[in-house]
């Protein structure tokens, strides 16, 4: 029987992990919501952002968080370009299927380029606060994990406010709900879809930077991430950002607590168990609202 | 089935398919016949894929060996020539590579690849053709359980014996100073797990309790939970059966939880040149087994370090040294048997000679038991004052073992 302090420590770790998962999955569910695009390359972009943060830190010594000033706009533009130049060329009838092939190849290209530029060596950002931690009711909270969690919270809150309270957000939600109707009331849905994609990729810049603070990175790391992230967005309800966030938090916590009684290998399968349970019981996802039911 | 349902199923299927394809894909490799004059040696190495970093290290070690031996007039007066293929860290490719090298290219001798997972299938091919198979990187117990008759591991000790000197040291400590409880965490990998469990068996026999015993898969990215269990157990000692990345991640996660053990030992990671940087120099007191040091004063090591550094611009590490050792072992057998060709009689002479003799190498004198297991032990290194130094055994030590370990 694990002690109370260990359970509490695991809950703290689970919440921090869940926050990071939520951030990493947010972009994926957004692409799917706006365009029904399954974006296999999302995790490759996460690793790319992590590499840019690591590289900037190694070359100039700047804090990796500062790279966000460059990577967020850069990824936004790359996202818009990717949607306008590549994804719009796919036929709407087969978009979901073909987008997988297209983004799969994008992921391979990114992985190959990272390997070419930085070699396969595993890298870790060296920060003087890497192993620093704070005491929190008897549990230890690592500073880097706290920063990553803060980044996730800020990015997701920003995304939520943008979606809820801006004209662009309204237009994006309208495009998600009914593309033709949105076009009829005068929304330039093509442009909005491009921005939606850019927004998703911008979250990858934030997520990758958060990831780089406390992970060892290597070019093929993204394959380890895409499975759990896909599971999160299916459990959360495809296309629902809050759904993905809740599912991420729930799965992160479950994983962390299961670890106490089961081995690491079994704790990691929680994603796939949840995935198949969702598909069997409630295929539209557990937390998806009306948005998800549209599809 | 609703549209949502169908789409969800598709996403799920794709996610699993992606995870499966991630394992790797193949491409062709070419070859040309070489003249009979030089002694050709066939090798397949993981130059791309999961093991590409150590694979390239082994390649450098083999190249250094070939250059040094050629500069010294060759083997039996003939030049040696390496024929290296890339198996992409793939066990199927490594088999067809050795089939090609032995069957079609008719190489005179073969050297082994890197990693237990590739050594076992390729050793089987060499065994089938009756060739001597000296390998630089198959330290896990299962390499020696297959009944291979031609296999020799060119390093001081198999995985289970890596921590032997440390186990002896701990069990010889006075009762009051001896750690009473140990937490083990090992990667689900024959080599990494072998190192940790070799120590575990010996300490348990000596009456030291195991209070955490975690095994994690090679693709584990988050070590927070494992670290939390170790920290919460307050074990006197932590032992990591690790490769590079996981060792670093686990140590950082333990430091984040402010766990301060009296002893900490991790395999592989602490001996890598990048290690101190990767964990922000909080290395004080970390122990690690190692089979090689550039400072060892074995006769051939000085020449190796000097000429290797000349050739590659930096000093050799363990992977390079193990490859070089492989070359030395085969060369010794060839010189003694006075032959280097695929024919059965010659290969049997080589095997027989190695079975009964000791070879001087850059990792010290080596001899083997009837399963190909080397009969020495690894040295134990420790980070002392920001440098990794040999602390065990007595005869080779550069510094005294610091115990209990300072805070990290």
Interface residues (C-beta under 8 A of the other chain):
Chain A: X2 X3 X5 X6 X9 X10 X13 X16 X17 X32 X36 X38 X40 X96 X97 X100 X104 X119 X120 X121 X122 X124 X126 X127 X128 X130 X131 X132 X133 X140 X142 X144 X145 X214 X215 X216 X218 X220 X221 X223 X224 X225 X226 X227 X230 X231 X233 X234 X238 X255 X256 X259 X260 X263 X264 X265 X267 X268 X272 X275 X276 X278 X279 X283 X284 X285 X292 X293 X295
Chain B: X1 X2 X3 X4 X5 X7 X8 X9 X10 X11 X12 X14 X15 X16 X18 X19 X22 X52 X53 X188 X214 X215 X216 X217 X219 X220 X221 X222 X224 X225 X226 X228 X229 X231 X232 X244 X245 X248 X249 X252 X253 X255 X256 X257 X258 X274 X277 X278 X279 X280 X282 X408
